[in-house]
């Protein structure tokens, strides 16, 4: 399919990237008695609702491909796949295909932060300014998304902490969320921790991002906060900033730390910030949905993910395969272990996947209203997970050992309901198993 430019309506960075956070990971599992008795269905379960949904999305031409990985404990996942990497030509999508996971990067960065807490190099309630002194005297907008002049700001009432960065409660903004002068300030300063395509897209900012995590952190410290730290949940660049914290505390580049402490020990051999040229034959194409039709947005052959990113985006930068991400999930439900290799303690996993919201923080009116938030992901009961801006979704249930993930590539993610309803589909099939 030849690329067609987007005419009307214009496509904004906000609409493309924001949708990935709408996944209610775990909410559909609330109240369902998940017990180890369901493990008897490991090999018998065919996940009929999920299978039918995957097949229908591809058959109706909504997406090029869709794939789900469903598993229990340390058992191999059941891979439900349909479609091709790029519309109109082979190969077929499978568990080794490569997907832009966008904000599903955040739980990985969160877990990396928890490893440093386990190492004794950080503490949850440690002030950020002890690591990055530029954050010692932050200013805050008097009015959310209001002015950013001197008269529009007040001093921060309390320091930003590591806990707040993990849970989007530090008061930081996000270029894909904010409006008005603060949004423009982010773009002017190159505080752009994400990418979509090499192709110029009307409505999508072409501002140049800063060239390193250090420059990102230094620039971010000069921009006002949008909320007082610790007062309200607000989706933000905080996981990207944690990439710089990890660099300073560990003494390693952020991407090298992830490789040494997570990817290599877990055998995640297909997870990168940049897809190697030798592996581009496995990369899916990403599509923009316009009037119900998928149009090439980031074709695999010329993907921006074949280029070196401006810096490793800890909030939305990774490409991974379903098999690789399942290994990350297997480690979580394995309480820090995979295939006999321990990468973190059980206590650290339980803490990372628990509700870490600061006491007194409001979630009213937000995407996580009435729920908890852990190290980069939503928490509901014993379920922990998050979604990505190109339609991906993943969660684990620590109590039962359930692993569930969905992979496809389209933007904006709210163009179709699948990301939002994925946990409901899981619940429906689980309920049928429970009654079997």
C-alpha positions in Angstrom: 0.0 0.0 0.0 1.4 3.4 -1.0 1.7 6.0 1.7 -1.0 8.7 1.7 -0.6 11.9 3.6 -3.0 12.8 6.3 -5.3 15.6 5.1 -8.2 16.2 7.5 -8.3 16.0 10.3 -4.8 16.8 11.3 -2.9 14.3 13.4 -1.5 15.7 16.6 1.2 14.3 18.8 -1.3 14.4 21.6 -3.8 12.2 19.8 -1.1 9.8 18.5 0.8 9.2 21.7 -1.7 9.8 24.5 -4.0 7.0 23.9 -1.7 4.3 25.0 -2.4 5.1 28.7 -6.1 4.2 28.6 -5.6 0.5 29.3 -7.4 -0.5 32.5 -4.9 -3.2 33.2 -6.4 -5.4 35.9 -9.7 -3.6 36.3 -11.5 -6.3 34.5 -10.0 -8.9 36.8 -11.3 -7.3 40.0 -13.7 -9.6 41.8 -12.8 -12.6 39.7 -11.6 -15.5 41.9 -8.2 -16.2 40.3 -6.7 -19.1 42.0 -4.0 -21.7 41.3 -6.8 -24.1 40.4 -6.9 -22.4 37.0 -3.4 -23.8 36.3 -5.1 -27.0 35.4 -6.2 -25.3 32.2 -2.7 -24.3 31.2 -2.7 -26.5 28.1 -6.4 -26.9 27.5 -7.3 -23.3 27.4 -7.7 -21.8 23.9 -8.9 -18.3 25.0 -11.8 -18.4 22.5 -12.9 -14.8 23.1 -9.5 -13.4 22.6 -8.8 -15.6 19.6 -12.1 -14.6 17.9 -11.3 -10.9 18.5 -7.8 -11.2 17.1 -9.1 -12.9 14.0 -11.9 -10.4 13.5 -9.7 -7.3 13.7 -7.5 -8.7 11.0 -10.3 -10.2 8.8 -12.1 -6.8 8.8 -9.0 -5.0 7.7 -8.8 -2.8 10.8 -5.1 -3.7 11.4 -2.3 -5.5 9.6 -1.8 -7.9 12.4 -2.8 -8.7 16.0 -1.2 -11.0 18.5 -1.8 -12.0 22.1 0.4 -13.9 24.5 -1.4 -15.7 27.3 0.4 -17.6 30.0 0.4 -18.9 33.6 3.4 -18.9 35.9 6.6 -20.0 34.2 4.8 -22.1 31.5 5.4 -21.1 27.9 2.8 -18.7 26.6 0.0 -19.5 24.2 0.6 -17.3 21.2 -2.6 -16.2 19.3 -1.5 -14.5 16.1 -3.2 -13.3 12.9 -2.0 -11.2 10.0 1.1 -9.9 8.3 3.8 -7.5 9.4 2.9 -5.1 6.6 -0.4 -5.0 4.7 -0.2 -6.6 1.3 2.9 -8.7 1.8 4.4 -11.4 3.9 5.8 -12.4 6.4 3.2 -13.4 9.0 3.3 -11.9 12.4 4.5 -14.2 15.2 6.0 -14.2 18.6 9.4 -13.0 17.3 8.0 -10.0 15.3 9.0 -6.6 16.5 6.5 -4.0 17.9 6.8 -0.4 19.0 5.7 -0.9 22.6 5.8 2.8 23.5 4.6 3.3 27.1 4.9 -0.4 27.9 8.6 0.8 28.3 7.6 2.5 31.5 7.2 -0.6 33.7 10.7 -1.7 32.5 12.1 1.6 33.6 10.2 1.4 36.8 11.6 -2.1 37.6 15.1 -0.9 36.8 14.6 1.9 39.4 13.4 -0.7 41.9 16.6 -2.7 41.3 18.7 0.3 42.4 16.5 0.7 45.5 17.2 -3.0 46.2 20.9 -2.3 45.7 20.7 0.5 48.4 21.6 3.2 45.9 18.2 4.9 46.0 15.3 5.0 48.4 11.7 5.5 47.5 11.2 8.7 49.3 14.6 10.2 48.5 14.5 13.8 47.2 15.4 13.9 43.5 17.6 17.0 44.2 20.0 14.8 46.1 20.8 13.1 42.8 20.1 16.0 40.4 20.7 19.3 42.3 19.0 21.3 39.5 15.7 20.2 40.9 16.2 21.7 44.3 14.2 24.9 43.7 11.4 24.0 41.4 8.6 26.5 40.5 5.0 25.5 40.0 2.2 26.9 37.9 -0.4 28.6 40.0 -3.0 27.4 37.4 -2.7 24.0 35.7 -1.7 24.7 32.1 -1.8 28.4 32.8 0.9 31.0 32.3 4.6 30.4 32.9 5.7 34.0 33.6 7.2 34.9 36.9 3.9 36.2 38.2 2.2 32.9 37.2 4.4 30.7 39.4 5.0 29.8 43.0 7.7 27.8 44.7 7.3 24.0 45.1 6.0 23.2 48.6 7.9 20.0 48.9 10.7 18.2 47.1 10.2 15.8 44.2 10.9 12.2 45.3 11.7 8.9 43.5 8.3 7.6 44.6 6.6 10.5 42.9 8.6 9.9 39.7 7.6 6.3 39.6 3.9 7.1 40.0 3.4 10.3 37.9 2.8 12.4 41.0 5.9 14.6 40.8 4.0 17.5 39.2 5.9 17.2 35.9 4.1 17.8 32.6 4.1 15.9 29.3 4.2 17.5 25.9 1.4 15.0 24.7 -0.8 16.1 27.6 -0.3 19.7 28.4 -1.8 22.7 26.6 -0.9 26.4 26.2 2.5 28.0 27.1 3.8 25.0 29.0 3.4 22.7 26.1 5.2 25.2 23.8 8.0 25.5 26.4 8.5 21.7 26.3 8.8 21.8 22.5 11.0 24.9 22.4 13.4 23.2 24.8 13.5 20.0 22.9 11.9 18.0 25.7 10.4 15.4 23.4 10.9 11.9 24.8 9.4 9.9 21.9 9.1 9.5 18.2 6.6 8.4 15.6 7.9 8.5 12.0 10.4 9.9 9.6 7.5 11.1 7.5 6.4 14.7 8.0 2.8 14.5 9.3 0.6 17.6 9.4 -0.1 18.6 13.0 2.7 16.5 14.4 5.5 18.7 15.9 8.8 18.5 14.0 10.8 20.1 16.9 14.2 18.7 17.5 14.7 16.7 20.7 17.7 17.3 22.9 20.6 15.0 22.2 21.1 13.2 25.6 19.4 12.2 28.8 21.6 14.7 30.7 20.4 17.5 28.4 16.8 16.3 28.8 17.1 16.3 32.6 18.9 19.7 32.7 16.3 21.3 30.4 13.3 19.8 32.2 14.6 21.3 35.5 14.2 24.8 34.0 10.5 24.3 33.0 7.8 24.9 35.7 5.9 22.0 37.2 2.3 21.8 36.4 1.2 20.7 39.8 2.6 20.7 43.3 4.6 17.5 43.9 2.8 14.7 45.6 -0.7 16.2 45.2 -2.3 14.6 42.1 -1.7 11.8 39.6 -0.8 13.4 36.2 0.7 11.5 33.3 4.1 12.9 32.7 7.7 12.5 31.6 8.8 11.2 35.0 9.8 7.8 33.8 12.0 9.4 31.1 13.6 11.5 33.9 14.2 8.3 35.9 16.4 7.2 33.0 18.8 10.0 33.9 18.5 9.2 37.6 19.5 5.6 36.8 22.5 6.8 34.8 23.8 9.0 37.6 23.2 6.5 40.4 24.5 3.4 38.5 27.4 5.1 36.7 26.2 3.4 33.5 24.4 4.8 30.5 20.7 4.1 30.9 20.4 1.7 28.0 23.5 -0.2 29.1 22.0 -0.6 32.6 18.8 -2.1 31.1 20.8 -4.4 29.0 23.1 -5.6 31.8 20.4 -5.9 34.6 17.3 -6.9 32.7 17.6 -7.8 29.0 20.6 -10.0 29.1 19.8 -11.9 32.4 16.2 -12.5 31.1 17.3 -13.6 27.7 15.4 -10.7 26.1 17.4 -10.7 22.8 14.9 -8.7 20.8 14.4 -5.6 22.8 16.1 -2.3 21.7 15.8 1.4 21.5 17.0 1.1 17.9 16.2 -1.9 15.7 19.5 -3.3 14.2 19.6 -3.3 10.4 20.0 -7.1 10.5 16.6 -7.4 12.3 14.4 -5.0 10.3 12.8 -8.0 8.5 11.0 -8.8 11.7 9.7 -5.2 12.3 6.0 -4.5 11.9 4.7 -1.5 10.1 2.8 1.1 12.1 -0.5 2.5 10.8 -2.5 5.7 11.4 -6.3 5.1 11.4 -8.2 7.6 9.4 -11.9 7.2 8.8 -11.6 3.5 9.9 -8.8 2.8 7.3 -5.2 2.0 8.2 -2.7 4.2 6.4 1.1 3.7 6.6 2.4 5.9 9.4 5.8 4.4 10.1 6.6 1.7 7.4 8.9 -1.0 8.6 11.3 -0.6 5.7 11.9 3.1 6.5 11.0 3.2 10.2 12.3 5.9 12.4 13.2 3.0 14.8 16.0 2.1 12.4 17.6 5.4 13.4 19.5 6.1 16.6 17.2 7.9 18.9 18.1 11.3 20.3 18.4 9.6 23.6 17.0 6.4 25.2 13.4 7.2 26.0 12.6 5.5 29.3 8.9 6.4 29.0 8.1 5.3 25.4 11.2 4.3 23.5 11.5 0.5 23.2 10.8 -2.0 20.5 10.3 -5.5 21.6 8.9 -8.9 20.5 5.9 -10.6 22.2 8.2 -13.4 23.3 10.7 -11.0 24.8 8.0 -9.0 26.7 6.5 -12.3 28.0 9.9 -13.1 29.5 9.8 -9.8 31.4 6.3 -10.7 32.6 7.4 -14.2 33.5 10.0 -12.7 35.7 7.4 -10.6 37.5 5.0 -13.5 38.2 8.1 -15.5 39.1 8.7 -12.9 41.8 12.1 -12.0 40.4 13.2 -15.2 38.8 13.2 -16.7 35.3 14.6 -20.0 34.3 16.6 -20.3 37.5 18.1 -16.8 37.2 17.2 -14.3 39.9 17.3 -10.7 38.7 15.7 -9.1 41.7 14.3 -10.1 45.1 10.7 -11.2 45.6 10.3 -8.3 48.0 11.3 -5.9 45.3 8.9 -7.3 42.8 6.0 -7.2 45.3 6.9 -3.6 46.1 7.2 -2.6 42.4 3.8 -4.1 41.5 2.1 -2.7 44.6 0.3 0.7 45.1 3.1 3.2 45.6 1.0 6.4 45.4 2.1 8.9 48.0 -0.3 9.2 50.9 -2.9 11.9 50.2 -2.4 11.9 46.4 -5.6 12.5 44.5 -6.5 10.4 41.4 -10.0 11.9 41.1 -10.8 12.6 37.4 -7.7 10.9 36.1 -7.2 7.7 34.1 -6.4 5.8 37.3 -9.3 7.1 39.4 -10.0 4.8 42.3 -7.0 2.6 41.5 -3.4 2.3 42.6 -0.1 2.9 40.7 3.2 1.1 41.1 6.6 1.3 39.4 5.4 2.6 36.0 2.1 0.7 35.8 -1.4 0.7 37.1 -2.2 -1.5 40.1 -5.6 -3.1 40.8 -5.6 -5.8 43.4 -2.7 -8.0 42.5 -2.7 -7.0 38.8 -0.1 -4.7 37.4 0.3 -3.4 33.9 0.1 -0.6 31.3 -0.5 0.0 27.6 1.3 1.5 24.6 0.4 4.3 22.2 0.3 2.0 19.2 -2.4 -0.3 20.6 -0.3 -2.6 22.8 -1.4 -3.7 26.3 0.1 -6.0 28.9 -0.5 -6.9 32.5 0.3 -9.6 35.1 -1.6 -10.9 38.1 0.9 -11.6 40.7 -1.5 -13.5 42.9 -2.4 -16.1 40.3 0.6 -16.0 38.0 -1.5 -14.9 35.0 0.4 -13.2 32.1 -1.5 -11.4 29.3 -0.3 -9.1 26.5 -1.7 -7.8 23.3 0.3 -6.6 20.3 -0.7 -4.7 17.2 0.4 -1.4 15.6 -2.0 1.5 15.0 -2.4 5.0 16.2 -4.1 6.7 17.9 -4.9 3.7 20.2 -8.4 5.0 21.0 -9.3 4.6 17.3 -10.4 1.1 18.2 -11.7 -0.2 21.6 -9.4 -3.2 21.8 -6.8 -1.8 24.1 -9.4 -0.7 26.6 -11.4 -3.9 26.4 -8.5 -6.4 26.4 -8.8 -7.0 30.1 -12.5 -7.6 29.7 -11.8 -10.2 27.1 -9.4 -11.9 29.4 -12.0 -11.8 32.2 -14.6 -13.4 29.9 -12.4 -16.3 29.0 -11.2 -16.7 32.6 -14.7 -16.8 33.9 -15.5 -19.6 31.4 -12.4 -21.5 32.7 -13.5 -21.0 36.3 -16.9 -22.6 35.5 -15.5 -25.4 33.4 
